[in-house]
Amino acid sequence: MTMDEVNTDRRAQFYANRSRGPSSFESSLAENDMVYIPSRRNSPQTNGKVERLWLEYDRHRF
């Protein structure tokens, strides 16, 4: 069984406040058997790849 991966930047909405338990994002990942891979710090190339993916997706969607 393969796990799907999610790649995002390191914004606050993707991290839980550990005193409150897992975030809804983390819970959703666990329910759907997915792995979260944040972009590396100070490396805009990684996030650029994600942005390019969405650009191509939007371009070919219709």
N, CA and C of each residue as an Amber inpcrd file, in Angstrom:
protein
   186
   0.8410000  -1.1840000   0.0000000   0.0000000   0.0000000   0.0000000
   0.8820000   1.2410000   0.0000000   0.6180000   2.1680000  -0.9070000
   1.3930000   3.4000000  -0.9660000   0.6380000   4.5090000  -0.2640000
   1.3870000   5.4060000   0.3320000   0.7890000   6.5530000   1.0060000
   0.9320000   7.7720000   0.1050000  -0.1020000   8.5840000   0.0790000
  -0.0390000   9.8280000  -0.6650000   0.7280000  10.8540000   0.1580000
   1.3240000  11.8100000  -0.5240000   2.1140000  12.8400000   0.1340000
   1.5040000  14.2140000  -0.1210000   1.6090000  15.0760000   0.8750000
   1.1490000  16.4580000   0.7700000   2.3510000  17.3540000   1.0150000
   2.6390000  18.2520000   0.0750000   3.7680000  19.1670000   0.1970000
   3.2230000  20.5830000   0.2600000   3.5380000  21.3110000   1.3440000
   3.1010000  22.6950000   1.4990000   4.2560000  23.5330000   2.0170000
   4.0190000  24.8330000   2.0850000   4.9950000  25.6890000   2.7420000
   4.8270000  25.5150000   4.2550000   5.5630000  26.2710000   5.0330000
   5.5690000  26.0940000   6.4860000   4.6880000  27.1230000   7.1960000
   3.4970000  27.3200000   6.7430000   2.6010000  28.2830000   7.3750000
   1.9720000  27.7090000   8.6390000   1.5040000  28.5960000   9.4900000
   0.9840000  28.2140000  10.8040000  -0.2300000  27.2860000  10.7250000
  -1.0490000  27.4040000   9.6940000  -2.2590000  26.5890000   9.6310000
  -1.9720000  25.0960000   9.4480000  -0.7440000  24.7490000   9.1040000
  -0.3940000  23.3530000   8.9100000   0.2560000  22.7270000  10.1340000
   0.4230000  23.5000000  11.1800000   1.0370000  23.0000000  12.4140000
   0.0520000  23.1240000  13.5650000   0.0350000  22.1300000  14.4420000
  -0.8650000  22.1440000  15.5920000  -0.2220000  22.8480000  16.7710000
  -1.0680000  23.4270000  17.6050000  -0.6220000  23.8890000  18.8980000
  -0.6050000  22.6400000  19.7720000   0.5430000  22.1400000  20.0760000
   0.6810000  20.8370000  20.7380000  -0.0810000  20.7360000  22.0490000
  -0.3510000  21.8430000  22.7150000  -1.1020000  21.7820000  23.9700000
  -2.5750000  21.4600000  23.7330000  -3.0470000  21.6680000  22.5240000
  -4.4580000  21.3970000  22.1950000  -4.6590000  20.0800000  21.4570000
  -3.6020000  19.3520000  21.1730000  -3.7110000  18.0910000  20.4470000
  -3.5370000  18.3050000  18.9590000  -3.8280000  17.2680000  18.1650000
  -3.6150000  17.3710000  16.7120000  -4.5870000  18.3630000  16.0650000
  -4.1040000  19.0480000  15.0300000  -4.9570000  19.9860000  14.2960000
  -5.9170000  19.2100000  13.4020000  -6.8990000  19.8990000  12.8560000
  -7.8330000  19.2420000  11.9340000  -7.0890000  18.7960000  10.6780000
  -6.0510000  19.5470000  10.2920000  -5.2220000  19.1690000   9.1440000
  -4.5190000  17.8410000   9.4150000  -3.8920000  17.7140000  10.6050000
  -3.2040000  16.4760000  10.9600000  -4.1760000  15.3060000  11.0760000
  -5.3400000  15.5490000  11.6330000  -6.3520000  14.4980000  11.7500000
  -6.8190000  14.0280000  10.3740000  -7.0070000  14.9810000   9.4670000
  -7.4290000  14.6510000   8.1050000  -6.3720000  13.8150000   7.3910000
  -5.1080000  14.1700000   7.5740000  -4.0270000  13.3870000   6.9730000
  -4.0460000  11.9550000   7.4950000  -4.2010000  11.8040000   8.8000000
  -4.2080000  10.4740000   9.4080000  -5.3920000   9.6430000   8.9070000
  -6.5700000  10.2540000   8.8130000  -7.7640000   9.5470000   8.3420000
  -7.6140000   9.0640000   6.9050000  -6.9110000   9.8400000   6.0900000
  -6.7620000   9.5120000   4.6740000  -5.4410000   8.8410000   4.3410000
  -4.7120000   8.4410000   5.3740000  -3.4540000   7.7020000   5.2060000
  -2.4720000   8.4800000   4.3250000  -2.2540000   9.7550000   4.6990000
  -1.3760000  10.6240000   3.9350000  -0.1990000  11.0790000   4.7920000
   0.8920000  11.4740000   4.1400000   2.0960000  11.9410000   4.8100000
   2.3020000  13.4120000   4.4820000   2.6150000  14.2120000   5.4970000
   2.8600000  15.6430000   5.3130000   4.3540000  15.8880000   5.1600000
   4.7440000  16.5620000   4.0840000   6.1330000  16.9020000   3.8220000
   6.2150000  18.4160000   3.6340000   6.6630000  19.1450000   4.6620000
   6.7770000  20.6000000   4.5010000   7.9600000  20.9680000   3.6260000
   7.8660000  22.0960000   2.9670000   8.9800000  22.5930000   2.1580000
  10.1600000  22.9370000   3.0600000  11.3630000  22.8200000   2.5090000
  12.5470000  23.1750000   3.2820000  12.5950000  24.6800000   3.5100000
  13.1440000  25.0670000   4.6340000  13.2920000  26.4880000   4.9450000
  14.3140000  27.1210000   4.0040000  14.0670000  28.3660000   3.6660000
  14.9700000  29.1330000   2.8110000  15.2700000  28.4430000   1.4840000
  14.2970000  27.7190000   0.9720000  14.4670000  27.0240000  -0.2950000
  13.2200000  27.2330000  -1.1470000  13.1150000  28.3610000  -1.8270000
  11.9090000  28.6460000  -2.5970000  11.6870000  27.7020000  -3.7790000
  12.7080000  26.9470000  -4.1670000  12.5510000  26.0310000  -5.3010000
  11.4780000  24.9790000  -5.0130000  11.4570000  24.4680000  -3.7950000
  10.4980000  23.4160000  -3.4480000   9.0770000  23.9350000  -3.5590000
   8.8170000  25.0940000  -2.9760000   7.4820000  25.6610000  -3.0430000
   7.1490000  26.0660000  -4.4750000   8.1410000  26.4640000  -5.2430000
   7.9260000  26.8170000  -6.6400000   7.4280000  25.6390000  -7.4540000
   7.8970000  24.4390000  -7.1290000   7.4380000  23.2320000  -7.8280000
   5.9530000  23.0080000  -7.5770000   5.5170000  23.2320000  -6.3460000
   4.0980000  23.0810000  -6.0170000   3.2720000  24.1240000  -6.7620000
   3.7530000  25.3660000  -6.7650000   3.0370000  26.4280000  -7.4740000
   2.9340000  26.1190000  -8.9640000   3.9940000  25.5970000  -9.5490000
   3.9760000  25.2480000 -10.9750000   2.9860000  24.1250000 -11.2530000
   2.9080000  23.1520000 -10.3330000   1.9420000  22.0630000 -10.4730000
   0.5230000  22.6160000 -10.5730000   0.1770000  23.5600000  -9.6890000
  -1.1670000  24.1320000  -9.7250000  -1.3960000  24.9720000 -10.9790000
  -0.3780000  25.6620000 -11.4380000  -0.4990000  26.4220000 -12.6760000
  -0.8270000  25.4990000 -13.8460000  -0.0940000  24.4020000 -13.9520000
  -0.3380000  23.4370000 -15.0390000  -1.7090000  22.7540000 -14.8790000
  -2.0670000  22.4530000 -13.6590000  -3.3730000  21.8390000 -13.4000000
  -4.4940000  22.7580000 -13.8970000  -4.4300000  24.0400000 -13.4990000
  -5.4450000  24.9850000 -13.9310000  -5.4620000  25.1600000 -15.4510000
  -4.2980000  25.1490000 -16.0400000  -4.1970000  25.3340000 -17.4880000
  -4.8230000  24.1800000 -18.2840000  -4.6870000  22.9590000 -17.7900000
  -5.1620000  21.7820000 -18.5210000  -6.4880000  21.2370000 -18.0080000
  -7.0530000  21.8840000 -17.0320000  -8.2630000  21.3750000 -16.3960000
  -9.4710000  21.4020000 -17.3350000  -9.5330000  22.3510000 -18.2380000
 -10.7310000  22.4710000 -19.0890000 -10.4910000  21.9880000 -20.4490000
